[in-house]
Amino acid sequence: MAHKDDVTRVMAVCEECGSVYAARQWPDGTIRVIGQEGCSCGATRFEVADDSEGESPPDPNTG
């Protein structure tokens, strides 16, 4: 079993629908959503969210 210090808190994105969740990443790379078994869409595969600073999605109102 992994020690608490070996587990990292991350933001995870569902690979199916793109929903974002708070999650824990284990030393073996496994990502587990905190507080539930998987995504609300039913998927259980996640990837770590890209946390690039200063980038935001384009505003559809500004063409």
Buried (B, 14 or more C-beta within 10 A) or exposed (E): EEEEEEBEEBEBBBEBEEBEBEBBBEEEEEBBBEEEEBBEEEEEEBEBBEEEEEEEEEEEEEE
